[in-house]
Amino acid sequence: MQLFHAPRSCSLGIRILLEEIGVPHQVSAIDLSSGQQRDDAFLAVNPKGKVPALLRDDGTVLTEFQAIALWLAWRFPQSGLLPDDPDAAAQVTEVMEFIVGTIHMCGFARALMPGKFVSSASAQEELRVHGLQVATDGLDHVSALLGKTSWLSGPRPGVADAALFYVTYWAKALDIDLPRALGGFYDQMLKRPSVVRAIDVSPT
Ligand SMILES: N[C@@H](CCC(=O)N[C@@H](CS)C(=O)NCC(=O)O)C(=O)O
């Protein structure tokens, strides 16, 4: 398999899942700052011009964080990235969707790139503040869920934890104070070899 990945972006979560599974894969770096996601070569992989994109062994490409994460969990069930029980799996999917759909897309995306949504400087500032509030409120909500358990996805970190890691990684980079349970989650994740490899190893 081949993961198209931009360091420090949301594709970090998929990279962590591949490392947790331990399946052989290649990582191809996409440089978002230079606009490589809009090059023809990458648009041929993902016409939406976004990472993550996963080229699978059968030659087909899967995009969208949640779709890739769930496919990996179902394809490699022995890795325990998602509970078997349908009710528990639905709850894990619910929180993963909240992290990607709300904290990332409605929160950090607006806080970090308001110019993608509105043009005037004052509107951008307003959107930046709003996005940051959505992100921090969302992190508080997930932290309260974590207060009851070490991981969101079951007895070991899985699909929702991979999503939570990349948004907490962004929060740390922005010097946002993490609620206590979330700080503990972040520290525990940083101790995992999969996470160390996913952060440190340069994509080829
Ligand atoms: N809905 C997509 C969002 C992916 C996304 O926004 N990726 C960002 C990096 S975190 C990206 O590729 N941005 C490049 C761009 O928008 O030009 C998903 O869940 O995978």
The ligand as an ORCA input file, in Angstrom:
! r2SCAN-3c Opt
* xyz 0 1
  N     -12.457     15.467      4.490
  C     -11.065     15.161      4.235
  C     -10.238     16.369      4.614
  C      -8.796     16.191      4.280
  C      -8.067     17.499      4.417
  O      -8.641     18.564      4.658
  N      -6.754     17.402      4.240
  C      -5.911     18.577      4.284
  C      -4.695     18.339      5.167
  S      -5.176     18.186      6.889
  C      -5.418     18.862      2.884
  O      -5.068     17.956      2.161
  N      -5.399     20.136      2.512
  C      -4.889     20.572      1.242
  C      -5.751     21.602      0.606
  O      -6.891     21.802      1.058
  O      -5.301     22.205     -0.337
  C     -10.661     13.944      5.045
  O     -11.309     13.657      6.047
  O      -9.736     13.240      4.659
*
